Amino acid sequence: MHTTATPIRERKMPIRRWRTISVLVFLAGAASGCAETQADAPSKHLREVAVPEPGRQARQLTLPFDAYNFSPAEVITLEVAEDLLVRDCMRGLGLDWRTLPGPAESESAPPHRRRYGVIESEMADVFGYHLPPDRPAVAAHKANHRVRMEAAPPKVRDAAKRCRDQARARMVTGPAKADAAFFNEIIFTTFDASQRDGKVTRVFRAWSECMVGEGLRYPDPLSAVTDKRWATGQTTAEEIRAAQADVRCKEKTGLVSVWAAAETRLQNDVIRAHPQRFPALRAVKVKQLETARRIIAQSPRSDSEQ
């Protein structure tokens, strides 16, 4: 969803309506994410399409804030540990709770796969600008969680919610206090600011000129993603052609590396400007993951859960 000099918040579809940035802070006990656009929500048709393996650029795309945030794979680690604590709590209440194993880490999508729109030709070929579904193991994991809760009697559901609250409280205990609201906001703020960086606006212009050569007119990559023509349940041939051209022009202009470099500079500036907040964020992340991994290591599954 990035005329390039126009702040994204002034656009008809601001960044909070576009799922490119993942805000996966688990500090408050639950992950939160950006809202989806209509074109982002995978339809039943798209959910049945195989998702290509992440490309090299998507896998290697990292940013300074990653050290303080939770990747999709790390969020699943937290969820698996939480589920084990819920099981123990439920057993203490005399109730059954079958835990659900998490998918392999390799099944989780890279955290920035769609941060700058579509950057992989394989994804453009299949999904155009639509948000792809989760990979099969992750999709099954989420579906099993949902089905388990929906199938449980009201008494079990209520007990599970209470046990989950207790589990989350245990997961976040510790001396460090982190400002999750500040971190979530600064992720958006720096992303917005990166679009006004001089090098980024120049590469946007180069990308736009490249797209004109492909017969498409967009001032920046975000306007291509949010084109209302793509707000449908299925990916159209026209959308796929546009997304393919988008990827080609990103590769030709080096847009992703330029944009990522701008965000890296901005994020590092913010980290240096807040010498107390970021170490606290890092400490909480490290402690939560250590706690989660210890819970998983010390909680062998019963035969019925293998």
RAFENFEN-V800173 format. One record per residue. N is the residue number from 1. OMEGA is omega in whole degrees, -180 to 180 (NA if undefined). NEAR is the number of other C-alpha atoms within 12 Angstrom. Layout:
n=N omega=OMEGA near=NEAR
n=N omega=OMEGA near=NEAR
This chain:
n=1 omega=NA near=43
n=2 omega=NA near=46
n=3 omega=-162 near=26
n=4 omega=180 near=32
n=5 omega=-179 near=25
n=6 omega=178 near=23
n=7 omega=-175 near=26
n=8 omega=-178 near=31
n=9 omega=179 near=22
n=10 omega=-179 near=15
n=11 omega=-180 near=22
n=12 omega=-179 near=20
n=13 omega=-175 near=25
n=14 omega=-174 near=27
n=15 omega=-179 near=38
n=16 omega=176 near=29
n=17 omega=-176 near=27
n=18 omega=-175 near=38
n=19 omega=170 near=37
n=20 omega=180 near=38
n=21 omega=176 near=37
n=22 omega=174 near=37
n=23 omega=-171 near=35
n=24 omega=-179 near=33
n=25 omega=-178 near=38
n=26 omega=-172 near=40
n=27 omega=-179 near=40
n=28 omega=176 near=26
n=29 omega=179 near=26
n=30 omega=179 near=24
n=31 omega=176 near=24
n=32 omega=-178 near=23
n=33 omega=177 near=24
n=34 omega=178 near=24
n=35 omega=-180 near=21
n=36 omega=166 near=26
n=37 omega=178 near=29
n=38 omega=-177 near=26
n=39 omega=-177 near=33
n=40 omega=-172 near=36
n=41 omega=-179 near=28
n=42 omega=176 near=29
n=43 omega=177 near=21
n=44 omega=180 near=14
n=45 omega=-178 near=18
n=46 omega=-180 near=28
n=47 omega=-179 near=25
n=48 omega=-179 near=18
n=49 omega=-180 near=22
n=50 omega=-180 near=20
n=51 omega=180 near=30
n=52 omega=174 near=24
n=53 omega=178 near=23
n=54 omega=178 near=28
n=55 omega=-176 near=21
n=56 omega=-178 near=17
n=57 omega=179 near=27
n=58 omega=-180 near=28
n=59 omega=-174 near=21
n=60 omega=-177 near=17
n=61 omega=-180 near=29
n=62 omega=180 near=26
n=63 omega=-178 near=31
n=64 omega=-179 near=25
n=65 omega=-179 near=40
n=66 omega=-179 near=31
n=67 omega=-176 near=23
n=68 omega=-177 near=35
n=69 omega=177 near=39
n=70 omega=176 near=36
n=71 omega=176 near=33
n=72 omega=179 near=34
n=73 omega=179 near=25
n=74 omega=176 near=36
n=75 omega=178 near=35
n=76 omega=176 near=37
n=77 omega=178 near=33
n=78 omega=-179 near=41
n=79 omega=179 near=38
n=80 omega=178 near=38
n=81 omega=178 near=37
n=82 omega=-179 near=42
n=83 omega=178 near=36
n=84 omega=177 near=39
n=85 omega=177 near=38
n=86 omega=178 near=38
n=87 omega=-179 near=35
n=88 omega=178 near=29
n=89 omega=-179 near=26
n=90 omega=177 near=28
n=91 omega=177 near=19
n=92 omega=178 near=15
n=93 omega=-179 near=18
n=94 omega=-178 near=14
n=95 omega=-179 near=21
n=96 omega=176 near=23
n=97 omega=-179 near=33
n=98 omega=-180 near=28
n=99 omega=-178 near=33
n=100 omega=180 near=34
n=101 omega=179 near=30
n=102 omega=177 near=33
n=103 omega=177 near=27
n=104 omega=-178 near=20
n=105 omega=-179 near=19
n=106 omega=179 near=20
n=107 omega=-179 near=24
n=108 omega=179 near=31
n=109 omega=173 near=37
n=110 omega=-173 near=32
n=111 omega=-175 near=32
n=112 omega=-176 near=35
n=113 omega=-179 near=33
n=114 omega=-176 near=36
n=115 omega=-178 near=37
n=116 omega=-177 near=43
n=117 omega=180 near=41
n=118 omega=-179 near=47
n=119 omega=-178 near=40
n=120 omega=-179 near=36
n=121 omega=-180 near=31
n=122 omega=178 near=25
n=123 omega=178 near=34
n=124 omega=-178 near=33
n=125 omega=-174 near=31
n=126 omega=-170 near=31
n=127 omega=-176 near=44
n=128 omega=178 near=42
n=129 omega=-180 near=55
n=130 omega=176 near=46
n=131 omega=-180 near=41
n=132 omega=175 near=41
n=133 omega=174 near=29
n=134 omega=173 near=29
n=135 omega=-169 near=28
n=136 omega=-176 near=25
n=137 omega=179 near=25
n=138 omega=178 near=27
n=139 omega=179 near=25
n=140 omega=179 near=22
n=141 omega=-180 near=25
n=142 omega=-180 near=24
n=143 omega=180 near=18
n=144 omega=176 near=21
n=145 omega=-177 near=25
n=146 omega=-178 near=15
n=147 omega=-180 near=15
n=148 omega=-179 near=22
n=149 omega=-179 near=23
n=150 omega=-177 near=16
n=151 omega=-176 near=15
n=152 omega=174 near=20
n=153 omega=-179 near=16
n=154 omega=-179 near=12
n=155 omega=-180 near=18
n=156 omega=179 near=27
n=157 omega=-180 near=23
n=158 omega=179 near=19
n=159 omega=-180 near=27
n=160 omega=178 near=37
n=161 omega=178 near=23
n=162 omega=179 near=20
n=163 omega=179 near=28
n=164 omega=177 near=30
n=165 omega=178 near=22
n=166 omega=-180 near=24
n=167 omega=-180 near=32
n=168 omega=177 near=30
n=169 omega=179 near=22
n=170 omega=-178 near=25
n=171 omega=-175 near=37
n=172 omega=179 near=32
n=173 omega=178 near=24
n=174 omega=-175 near=19
n=175 omega=-176 near=12
n=176 omega=176 near=21
n=177 omega=-176 near=22
n=178 omega=-179 near=31
n=179 omega=-178 near=26
n=180 omega=-179 near=30
n=181 omega=176 near=20
n=182 omega=-177 near=22
n=183 omega=179 near=32
n=184 omega=-179 near=31
n=185 omega=-176 near=21
n=186 omega=174 near=29
n=187 omega=179 near=38
n=188 omega=-177 near=34
n=189 omega=-179 near=25
n=190 omega=177 near=34
n=191 omega=177 near=39
n=192 omega=-178 near=34
n=193 omega=-179 near=30
n=194 omega=-180 near=35
n=195 omega=179 near=40
n=196 omega=176 near=28
n=197 omega=-176 near=28
n=198 omega=180 near=18
n=199 omega=-180 near=26
n=200 omega=180 near=35
n=201 omega=178 near=28
n=202 omega=-180 near=24
n=203 omega=173 near=35
n=204 omega=180 near=40
n=205 omega=179 near=28
n=206 omega=178 near=28
n=207 omega=-179 near=39
n=208 omega=178 near=35
n=209 omega=177 near=25
n=210 omega=-180 near=30
n=211 omega=176 near=32
n=212 omega=177 near=19
n=213 omega=177 near=17
n=214 omega=179 near=20
n=215 omega=-177 near=15
n=216 omega=-178 near=26
n=217 omega=175 near=22
n=218 omega=179 near=32
n=219 omega=-177 near=30
n=220 omega=-177 near=42
n=221 omega=-178 near=47
n=222 omega=178 near=39
n=223 omega=176 near=35
n=224 omega=180 near=40
n=225 omega=-173 near=44
n=226 omega=176 near=39
n=227 omega=-176 near=32
n=228 omega=179 near=20
n=229 omega=-177 near=23
n=230 omega=-178 near=32
n=231 omega=-179 near=25
n=232 omega=-179 near=26
n=233 omega=-178 near=22
n=234 omega=177 near=30
n=235 omega=-179 near=35
n=236 omega=178 near=23
n=237 omega=179 near=18
n=238 omega=179 near=21
n=239 omega=180 near=31
n=240 omega=179 near=28
n=241 omega=179 near=27
n=242 omega=-179 near=38
n=243 omega=178 near=41
n=244 omega=178 near=31
n=245 omega=178 near=36
n=246 omega=-180 near=49
n=247 omega=179 near=38
n=248 omega=-179 near=29
n=249 omega=174 near=34
n=250 omega=-180 near=35
n=251 omega=-178 near=24
n=252 omega=-176 near=22
n=253 omega=-176 near=25
n=254 omega=-173 near=25
n=255 omega=-175 near=35
n=256 omega=-179 near=41
n=257 omega=178 near=25
n=258 omega=-178 near=29
n=259 omega=179 near=39
n=260 omega=178 near=32
n=261 omega=178 near=25
n=262 omega=178 near=29
n=263 omega=179 near=36
n=264 omega=179 near=27
n=265 omega=-178 near=23
n=266 omega=-180 near=29
n=267 omega=178 near=32
n=268 omega=177 near=23
n=269 omega=-180 near=18
n=270 omega=180 near=26
n=271 omega=179 near=29
n=272 omega=-178 near=16
n=273 omega=-178 near=14
n=274 omega=-174 near=19
n=275 omega=178 near=14
n=276 omega=-176 near=17
n=277 omega=-174 near=24
n=278 omega=173 near=32
n=279 omega=178 near=24
n=280 omega=177 near=27
n=281 omega=-180 near=36
n=282 omega=-179 near=30
n=283 omega=-180 near=26
n=284 omega=178 near=33
n=285 omega=-178 near=39
n=286 omega=-178 near=27
n=287 omega=-180 near=27
n=288 omega=180 near=39
n=289 omega=177 near=33
n=290 omega=179 near=22
n=291 omega=-179 near=29
n=292 omega=-178 near=32
n=293 omega=177 near=24
n=294 omega=178 near=21
n=295 omega=-180 near=28
n=296 omega=-178 near=26
n=297 omega=-175 near=15
n=298 omega=-177 near=13
n=299 omega=179 near=21
n=300 omega=-180 near=19
n=301 omega=175 near=23
n=302 omega=-179 near=15
n=303 omega=-177 near=8
n=304 omega=-178 near=12
n=305 omega=-179 near=15
n=306 omega=NA near=11
